[in-house]
Amino acid sequence: MRKSNKQKNETKRSLLQKDLNETPASLNTIGKIHLSLLNSGLLPVTDEAKITSLIPKSPIELSKFPKHLELLRKYDVLLRAEFQVATKGESHSMRHGSKPANERKNSFKKLVPYDYNRVVLEPLPDIPNSDYINASYIDSMLKPNAYIATQGPNETTVVDFWRMVWEQNTYVIVMLTKVFDFIRVMCVQYWPSELHHPECYGDLELTLLSEENLANFVIRTVHIKKNGNEREITQLHFTNWPSHTVPFPSALLEFRRRVRVYMDQYPDVGPPIVHC
């Protein structure tokens, strides 16, 4: 027996009311129909106020998280809105990284550090722009300038890289790229190639003390010496990160655990340096 138009309308009204009751207040503010139009692509997600209203303003309680995931599956515009806000460019100057004199120091020309959080090297006498390296301080949730993120050294910046390691009092280096990928040089080998054979990088003398090859990464110990002062640093080199895909989660998690072990050995020194 077919339903009458009145019964159909009542059913639709009931389902809509149920849907609205399960929808967070922030979504109700822009209207159910409006949200559906945004989700279908008939309306562009361009209004800043409306985009912001789609994003939770506070942490989501664990008991409500499954319902939040259901909403994300139902309205993928919510994910698009979060991504649009998260990737919005900040208007910070990049004057130093954009100087023509520093162009060769940028392994990736379009990726230069902001001026406000770049790592500033001690200037070398009579060498203009010698304070520049493509590296930035990164805050953690608990500590400002907890890490340094930098580009892998090229032939021009190997000495600058080790200057930064020494000046920043770094004891842990995390390398996330291969030296070669087929015939392409991803990152120059910036450490000595032979064990117990000192090599000079500027005014620093480096000696490779040990090299432990594991399934997915290599652990190297390097001795650094300058003007009678000495230090041993650890480089953890992840070797199984493919160029166009992602590594196996288990391998990356094991690497992350090992990095944490070495970081915990040096709690009161400079920030670890991470590069790709």
C-alpha positions in Angstrom: 0.0 0.0 0.0 1.5 3.3 -1.1 2.0 6.1 1.4 0.1 9.3 0.9 1.9 12.6 0.2 1.2 13.7 3.7 2.7 10.6 5.2 5.8 11.0 3.0 6.2 14.6 4.1 5.9 13.6 7.7 8.6 10.9 7.2 10.9 13.4 5.6 10.3 15.9 8.3 11.0 13.3 11.0 14.3 12.2 9.3 15.4 15.8 8.9 14.6 16.6 12.5 16.5 13.5 13.6 19.5 14.5 11.5 19.4 18.1 12.9 19.3 16.8 16.4 22.4 14.7 15.7 24.2 17.6 14.1 26.4 19.9 16.2 25.2 23.4 16.9 28.1 24.8 14.9 26.7 23.1 11.8 23.1 24.1 12.5 24.2 27.8 12.4 24.9 27.7 8.7 21.7 25.7 7.9 21.1 22.1 6.9 20.4 23.0 3.2 23.4 25.3 3.0 25.6 22.5 4.3 24.2 20.0 1.8 24.9 22.5 -1.0 28.4 23.0 0.2 28.9 19.3 0.4 27.7 18.7 -3.1 29.9 21.4 -4.5 27.1 23.6 -5.7 28.3 26.3 -3.4 32.0 27.1 -3.1 33.7 26.9 0.4 35.0 30.5 0.3 33.2 32.4 3.1 35.8 32.6 6.0 33.1 32.8 8.7 31.2 29.8 7.4 34.4 27.7 7.0 35.4 28.5 10.6 31.9 27.6 11.8 32.3 24.1 10.4 35.4 23.3 12.6 35.1 22.2 16.2 36.0 25.0 18.7 37.2 22.7 21.5 38.4 19.1 21.9 35.8 16.4 21.1 34.9 14.1 24.0 35.8 10.5 23.4 32.2 9.4 23.8 31.1 11.8 21.0 34.0 11.0 18.7 32.3 8.1 16.8 29.4 10.5 16.0 31.9 13.1 14.8 33.5 10.5 12.5 30.0 9.6 11.1 29.5 13.3 10.2 32.9 13.5 8.5 32.0 10.5 6.4 28.6 11.9 5.6 29.8 15.5 4.8 33.3 15.4 3.3 33.0 19.2 3.1 33.9 19.2 6.8 37.3 17.6 6.0 37.8 20.0 3.1 37.1 23.0 5.4 39.6 21.8 8.0 42.2 21.2 5.3 41.6 24.7 3.8 42.0 26.4 7.2 45.0 24.3 8.2 46.9 24.9 5.0 46.2 28.6 4.7 49.4 30.4 4.2 50.7 32.8 6.8 51.9 36.2 5.8 55.4 36.1 7.2 58.4 37.6 5.4 61.0 35.4 3.7 63.5 38.1 2.8 66.7 36.4 3.7 65.9 33.1 2.0 64.8 34.9 -1.1 68.0 36.8 -1.6 69.8 36.0 -4.9 73.0 35.4 -2.9 71.4 32.7 -0.9 69.7 30.9 -3.9 72.4 28.1 -4.1 71.9 27.4 -0.4 68.3 26.4 -1.0 68.2 22.7 -2.1 64.5 23.3 -3.0 64.2 26.8 -4.4 60.5 27.3 -3.6 60.9 26.2 0.0 62.6 29.0 2.0 62.4 29.7 5.8 60.4 32.5 7.4 62.6 35.3 8.8 61.0 35.1 12.2 62.0 31.5 13.0 65.0 30.8 10.8 68.2 29.5 12.3 70.8 32.3 12.2 74.5 31.2 12.0 77.3 33.2 13.4 78.6 35.4 10.5 82.0 34.6 9.1 84.4 37.5 8.7 84.1 39.4 5.4 81.7 36.9 3.9 78.2 38.5 3.3 75.1 36.4 4.0 77.2 33.8 5.8 74.6 33.8 8.6 72.0 32.1 6.3 71.1 28.4 6.2 67.8 27.0 5.1 66.7 25.8 8.5 63.9 26.7 10.9 63.1 26.3 14.6 60.0 24.2 15.3 58.1 24.3 18.6 56.7 21.3 20.3 53.6 21.2 22.4 55.7 21.7 25.6 58.9 23.5 24.5 59.7 26.4 22.1 62.4 25.7 19.5 62.3 22.0 20.4 63.5 21.0 16.9 65.3 22.3 13.9 63.9 21.3 10.5 66.2 21.8 7.5 66.8 20.8 4.0 69.3 18.1 3.2 72.8 19.6 2.6 73.9 20.2 -0.9 77.5 20.7 -2.1 77.3 24.4 -1.2 75.9 23.9 2.3 77.8 21.0 3.9 80.1 23.2 5.9 77.2 25.4 6.9 75.3 22.4 8.1 78.1 21.3 10.4 78.5 24.9 11.6 74.8 24.8 12.6 75.3 21.4 14.4 78.2 22.9 16.4 76.7 26.3 17.2 73.3 24.9 18.2 74.9 22.3 20.5 73.0 19.5 18.7 73.7 15.9 19.7 71.1 14.1 17.5 70.6 14.3 13.7 67.6 12.6 12.1 68.0 11.9 8.3 64.8 10.9 6.5 66.0 10.5 2.9 68.4 8.3 0.9 71.6 9.7 -0.5 70.7 8.4 -3.9 67.4 7.4 -5.4 68.2 5.5 -8.7 70.4 8.1 -10.5 69.1 11.2 -8.6 71.1 12.7 -5.7 68.6 13.3 -2.9 71.1 14.6 -0.4 74.9 14.7 -0.5 76.8 12.5 1.9 77.9 15.1 4.5 79.7 12.8 6.9 83.0 11.0 6.5 82.9 7.8 4.4 85.6 5.9 6.2 85.8 4.8 9.8 88.4 6.5 12.0 89.6 8.7 9.2 89.3 12.4 10.1 88.0 14.8 7.5 87.8 18.6 7.8 84.6 20.6 7.1 85.6 24.3 7.5 87.2 24.6 10.9 85.6 21.4 12.2 87.3 18.0 12.2 84.9 15.1 11.9 85.7 11.4 12.5 83.2 8.6 11.9 83.5 6.3 14.9 80.9 3.7 14.3 78.2 2.7 11.8 75.5 0.2 12.6 73.3 -1.0 9.7 69.9 -2.2 10.7 66.9 -3.4 8.6 65.4 0.1 8.0 67.9 2.6 9.3 71.5 3.2 10.1 73.0 4.6 13.3 76.3 6.5 13.0 78.4 8.1 15.7 80.5 11.1 14.7 83.2 12.8 16.7 83.5 16.5 16.2 86.5 18.6 17.2 87.1 22.3 17.1 89.8 24.4 18.8 90.4 21.7 21.4 86.7 21.2 22.2 85.2 17.8 21.4 81.7 16.3 21.1 80.1 13.1 19.9 76.9 13.2 18.0 74.5 10.5 16.8 73.0 10.4 13.3 69.9 8.2 12.8 69.4 7.6 9.1 66.1 6.1 7.9 66.8 4.3 4.7 63.4 2.9 3.7 61.4 5.9 2.8 60.3 5.6 -0.9 60.3 8.7 -3.0 56.6 8.6 -4.1 54.9 6.5 -1.4 55.0 6.2 2.3 57.2 3.8 4.5 55.8 0.8 6.3 54.3 2.1 9.6 56.0 -0.6 11.7 59.4 0.4 10.3 58.8 4.1 10.9 57.5 3.6 14.4 60.5 1.5 15.3 62.8 4.3 14.0 60.8 6.9 16.0 61.3 4.8 19.2 65.0 4.6 18.6 65.2 8.4 17.9 63.5 9.0 21.2 65.9 6.8 23.1 68.9 8.9 21.9 67.0 12.2 22.5 66.3 11.2 26.1 70.1 10.6 26.6 70.7 14.3 26.0 67.8 16.2 27.7 69.7 19.5 28.4 71.4 20.2 25.1 70.5 21.9 21.8 67.6 20.9 19.6 67.8 17.7 17.4 68.1 18.5 13.7 65.7 16.8 11.3 66.2 16.8 7.5 65.0 15.1 4.3 
